Amino acid sequence: DQQVKQNSPSLSVQEGRISILNCDYTNSMFDYFLWYKKYPAEGPTFLISISSIKDKNEDGRFTVFLNKSAKHLSLHIVPSQPGDSAVYFCAAKGTDSSYKLIFGSGTRLLVRP
Amino acid sequence: NAGVTQTPKFQVLKTGQSMTLQCAQDMNHNSMYWYRQDPGMGLRLIYYSASEGTTDKGEVPNGYNVSRLNKREFSLRLESAAPSQTSVYFCASSEPLEKLFFGSGTQLSVL
């Protein structure tokens, strides 16, 4: 059973608009969450993270929101740019094992010019 | 400026053949990992090495073995390849509790 779920396999957004990517998790032991971005034929690269003691973290155009009660996090990209077109993976790390990063299945974002 | 280097980039095997995927990092990280990526499944942890001299199973270890040769290198071995091991394999490294740095991947096909 997947502990980290990204229920939208794909998302298409107009350039300049907001992109919202969602992620749900089931394990209440998760205490640190990350988003990775992946271009074709490349490895994933770290984008932004959030600790469970926070509910929001911002880095430029990227903001991650965490709702612990709902076990839900989201990544907002504002404004979206064509270069943001990639697959985005949500990942979570638990207090029971700091070395195991559990990934979701990914959401493919297409930003249309 | 290499980061995490994986070899080979592509490989085709016949069922039952063996091979070793090589990974090296130049960031002096203590922890290293092997993931596989399959459509609709995301990235799944095969094995990890928290520090030199230790290895542990991840989510999907069956059919694989690993060796942490030294601090820089972490190899993944398929002793008898099966079609279910067709996947893209990623090696990664990190400091404990820090973000992972990934290699560019190995595309493996088992016929």
Interface residues (C-beta under 8 A of the other chain):
Chain A: V4 Q6 P9 Y32 L34 Y36 A41 E42 G43 P44 T45 F46 S49 F89 A91 S98 Y99 K100 L101 I102 F103 G104 S105 G106
Chain B: V4 S31 Y33 Y35 G40 M41 G42 L43 R44 L45 Y48 A50 D56 G58 E59 F90 A92 P96 L97 K99 L100 F101 F102 G103 S104 G105
